[in-house]
Amino acid sequence: MKIRIFMLCVSCMLAVTGAKAQWVVADPGNLAQGIINATKNIVQTSSTATNMLNNCAPIKVI
């Protein structure tokens, strides 16, 4: 029984074919949109940090 299971496993392994390579997909529009979104996020974060510093400055004076 063990030999039959072993032979079945070996035959299944030999029957498997190799994987085929796929083409790399580069989407320039998506890349450009990602760069634009990242730039907008940096500007928004900088603006938020500046506003927080400006709002906290009067608190330190008191």
Contacts in CASP RR format, 6 or more apart in sequence:
PFRMAT RR
TARGET T0000
AUTHOR 0000-0000-0000
METHOD contacts of the structure
MODEL  1
MKIRIFMLCVSCMLAVTGAKAQWVVADPGNLAQGIINATKNIVQTSSTAT
NMLNNCAPIKVI
END
